[in-house]
Amino acid sequence: MSRVAVISGGRSSEHEVSLRSGEAVARGLEEAGHEAVRVMVSREGGWTADGSPLELAPGGGLLRADAAFPALHGPFGEDGSAQGLLEWLDLPYVGSDVLSSAICMDKLTLKRLFAEGGIPQVRFAAVGEEGWRERVAGMGSPLWVKPSRLGSSVGISRVEGTGGELDEAVELALRHDPRVIVEASARGREVECSLLGNEEVEASPAGEIVAHGEWYDYETKYRDGGMELIVPAPIPAEQAERLRELAVSAFRLGGCAGLARCDFFVEPDGEVLVNEINTMPGFTETSVYAKLWESAGLGYPRLCDRLVTLAIERHRRARSFEF
């Protein structure tokens, strides 16, 4: 079994969520027989293990760990930053590499990549680009205004028109990120699929998210009773299969590795639209990612174990190439 540095916390607004993910991962790894070393990143960016500051050196590893599990969400963790540091330390780590993490974190870049790859999705526009208001005016109502590089619905607004309300929502999003995206609304069910693997990718059963609120915002996601997950999603078999195929395609198009969760809208007419892909989704035992795999018979400790194995395999394969 392996010694695994579980990294949680971080500088983003998802600090507290990450702490919960990290503690759950550490317990899951220990239950699977691994040794978990708990590493916390403060809101200011300092790294500690058991309360003691860490000194990091290139190629020097991390606390004699065999691998790292960066249970970090949002900027400075899920966006390639932490992955770059772990590459610098020459340490195997769970999840996607620097480039894939950065691409999938940036909604604008990812949606442009999906468009090039023929992945069906809602219409969108980048705030500030030439003609963006004209494109937004043709998207209907409501509209969704989002920071391009944040997660967990932070800084997102739902607006009904393209006047002052839209401008206020853009200003709010700009407080979080200089890159802002406006998306058309989808009318269908919100359905999610978990992915696991490197070159060979497995897709979980699809699950529907039923939000007990006006929409699936930060509070709805993380408060007790804020949402319900229905597995399998109550959609026809052909739609479920189409969704799982698109999830694998999105995973590969984004260059992902290890794990990801792909989010969809299944429209009333049966069309399946990809919303986004998350390379380090919430990771407690009750998070959607883990619950979908549990429904397929893969329990939480075994899931954590599989991810560490995939990380070490990917690192070994990457280091077999000469540069």
MOCOR-V28860 format. One record per backbone hydrogen bond with DSSP energy under -0.5 kcal/mol. NH is the residue of the N-H (numbers start at 1). CO is the residue of the C=O. E is the energy in kcal/mol with one decimal. If there is no record, write none. Layout:
nh=NH co=CO e=E
nh=NH co=CO e=E
This chain:
nh=4 co=2 e=-0.6
nh=4 co=35 e=-3.3
nh=5 co=67 e=-2.4
nh=6 co=4 e=-0.8
nh=6 co=37 e=-2.7
nh=7 co=5 e=-0.7
nh=7 co=69 e=-1.9
nh=8 co=39 e=-2.2
nh=10 co=8 e=-0.6
nh=10 co=41 e=-2.6
nh=15 co=12 e=-1.2
nh=18 co=14 e=-2.4
nh=19 co=15 e=-2.0
nh=20 co=16 e=-1.7
nh=21 co=17 e=-2.3
nh=22 co=18 e=-3.1
nh=23 co=19 e=-2.1
nh=24 co=20 e=-2.0
nh=25 co=21 e=-2.6
nh=26 co=22 e=-2.5
nh=27 co=23 e=-2.2
nh=28 co=24 e=-2.5
nh=29 co=25 e=-2.9
nh=30 co=26 e=-2.1
nh=31 co=27 e=-2.3
nh=32 co=28 e=-1.4
nh=33 co=30 e=-1.2
nh=34 co=29 e=-2.6
nh=35 co=2 e=-2.6
nh=36 co=34 e=-0.6
nh=37 co=4 e=-3.1
nh=37 co=35 e=-0.5
nh=38 co=36 e=-0.6
nh=39 co=6 e=-3.0
nh=39 co=37 e=-0.6
nh=40 co=48 e=-2.6
nh=41 co=8 e=-2.9
nh=42 co=40 e=-0.6
nh=42 co=46 e=-2.9
nh=45 co=42 e=-1.3
nh=48 co=40 e=-2.2
nh=49 co=52 e=-2.3
nh=50 co=38 e=-0.8
nh=52 co=49 e=-1.9
nh=54 co=47 e=-2.1
nh=56 co=54 e=-0.5
nh=59 co=88 e=-1.9
nh=60 co=57 e=-2.3
nh=61 co=89 e=-1.1
nh=65 co=62 e=-2.0
nh=66 co=3 e=-3.0
nh=67 co=3 e=-1.3
nh=68 co=92 e=-2.3
nh=69 co=5 e=-2.9
nh=70 co=68 e=-0.5
nh=71 co=7 e=-1.6
nh=71 co=69 e=-1.6
nh=72 co=70 e=-2.0
nh=77 co=74 e=-1.1
nh=78 co=74 e=-3.3
nh=79 co=74 e=-0.6
nh=84 co=80 e=-2.2
nh=85 co=81 e=-1.6
nh=86 co=82 e=-2.4
nh=87 co=83 e=-2.1
nh=88 co=84 e=-2.1
nh=89 co=85 e=-1.8
nh=90 co=87 e=-1.3
nh=91 co=86 e=-2.3
nh=94 co=68 e=-2.2
nh=101 co=97 e=-2.5
nh=102 co=98 e=-2.2
nh=103 co=99 e=-2.6
nh=104 co=100 e=-2.6
nh=105 co=101 e=-1.5
nh=106 co=102 e=-1.2
nh=107 co=105 e=-0.9
nh=107 co=148 e=-3.2
nh=110 co=103 e=-0.5
nh=110 co=106 e=-2.8
nh=111 co=107 e=-2.6
nh=112 co=108 e=-1.9
nh=113 co=109 e=-2.1
nh=114 co=110 e=-2.7
nh=115 co=111 e=-2.3
nh=116 co=112 e=-2.1
nh=117 co=113 e=-1.9
nh=118 co=114 e=-0.5
nh=118 co=115 e=-1.0
nh=119 co=114 e=-2.7
nh=125 co=182 e=-2.0
nh=127 co=125 e=-0.6
nh=127 co=180 e=-2.3
nh=129 co=126 e=-1.7
nh=132 co=129 e=-2.0
nh=135 co=131 e=-1.9
nh=136 co=132 e=-2.5
nh=137 co=133 e=-2.3
nh=138 co=134 e=-0.8
nh=138 co=135 e=-0.7
nh=139 co=136 e=-2.0
nh=142 co=159 e=-0.6
nh=143 co=159 e=-2.9
nh=144 co=183 e=-2.4
nh=145 co=157 e=-2.5
nh=146 co=144 e=-0.5
nh=146 co=181 e=-2.8
nh=148 co=179 e=-3.0
nh=150 co=147 e=-0.8
nh=154 co=151 e=-1.7
nh=156 co=153 e=-1.2
nh=157 co=145 e=-2.2
nh=159 co=143 e=-2.5
nh=159 co=157 e=-0.5
nh=167 co=163 e=-1.8
nh=168 co=164 e=-2.4
nh=169 co=165 e=-2.0
nh=170 co=166 e=-2.4
nh=171 co=167 e=-2.3
nh=172 co=168 e=-2.1
nh=173 co=169 e=-2.4
nh=174 co=170 e=-2.4
nh=175 co=171 e=-0.9
nh=175 co=172 e=-0.9
nh=176 co=173 e=-1.6
nh=177 co=173 e=-1.6
nh=180 co=178 e=-0.6
nh=181 co=146 e=-2.7
nh=182 co=125 e=-2.6
nh=183 co=144 e=-2.8
nh=184 co=123 e=-2.6
nh=185 co=142 e=-0.7
nh=189 co=266 e=-2.1
nh=190 co=209 e=-0.6
nh=191 co=189 e=-0.7
nh=191 co=264 e=-1.8
nh=192 co=207 e=-2.9
nh=193 co=262 e=-2.2
nh=195 co=260 e=-3.0
nh=196 co=202 e=-2.0
nh=197 co=258 e=-2.2
nh=198 co=200 e=-0.8
nh=201 co=199 e=-0.6
nh=202 co=196 e=-3.1
nh=204 co=194 e=-2.8
nh=207 co=192 e=-2.4
nh=208 co=230 e=-2.5
nh=209 co=190 e=-3.2
nh=210 co=208 e=-0.6
nh=210 co=228 e=-2.8
nh=211 co=209 e=-0.6
nh=212 co=226 e=-3.0
nh=213 co=211 e=-1.0
nh=217 co=215 e=-2.2
nh=221 co=217 e=-2.2
nh=222 co=218 e=-1.9
nh=223 co=219 e=-2.1
nh=226 co=223 e=-2.0
nh=228 co=210 e=-2.1
nh=230 co=208 e=-2.5
nh=230 co=228 e=-0.5
nh=231 co=229 e=-0.6
nh=232 co=206 e=-0.6
nh=233 co=206 e=-2.0
nh=235 co=233 e=-2.5
nh=240 co=236 e=-2.2
nh=241 co=237 e=-2.4
nh=242 co=238 e=-2.1
nh=243 co=239 e=-2.6
nh=244 co=240 e=-2.1
nh=245 co=241 e=-2.2
nh=246 co=242 e=-2.4
nh=247 co=243 e=-2.2
nh=248 co=244 e=-1.9
nh=249 co=245 e=-2.1
nh=250 co=246 e=-2.8
nh=251 co=247 e=-2.3
nh=252 co=248 e=-2.4
nh=253 co=249 e=-2.8
nh=254 co=250 e=-2.3
nh=255 co=252 e=-1.1
nh=256 co=251 e=-2.5
nh=258 co=197 e=-1.7
nh=259 co=257 e=-2.1
nh=260 co=195 e=-1.3
nh=261 co=278 e=-2.2
nh=262 co=193 e=-2.9
nh=263 co=276 e=-2.8
nh=264 co=191 e=-3.0
nh=265 co=273 e=-2.5
nh=266 co=189 e=-2.3
nh=267 co=265 e=-0.7
nh=267 co=271 e=-2.9
nh=270 co=267 e=-2.3
nh=273 co=265 e=-3.0
nh=273 co=271 e=-0.5
nh=274 co=120 e=-3.0
nh=275 co=263 e=-3.4
nh=276 co=263 e=-1.0
nh=278 co=261 e=-2.9
nh=279 co=277 e=-0.5
nh=287 co=284 e=-1.3
nh=291 co=287 e=-2.6
nh=292 co=288 e=-2.4
nh=293 co=289 e=-1.3
nh=294 co=290 e=-2.5
nh=295 co=291 e=-1.9
nh=296 co=292 e=-0.6
nh=296 co=293 e=-0.8
nh=297 co=294 e=-1.7
nh=298 co=293 e=-2.5
nh=299 co=297 e=-0.8
nh=303 co=299 e=-2.3
nh=304 co=300 e=-2.4
nh=305 co=301 e=-2.2
nh=306 co=302 e=-2.6
nh=307 co=303 e=-2.0
nh=308 co=304 e=-1.8
nh=309 co=305 e=-2.2
nh=310 co=306 e=-2.5
nh=311 co=307 e=-2.0
nh=312 co=308 e=-2.3
nh=313 co=309 e=-2.4
nh=314 co=310 e=-2.4
nh=315 co=311 e=-2.2
nh=316 co=312 e=-2.3
nh=317 co=313 e=-2.3
nh=318 co=314 e=-2.7
nh=319 co=315 e=-2.2
nh=320 co=316 e=-0.5
nh=320 co=317 e=-1.1
nh=321 co=318 e=-1.1
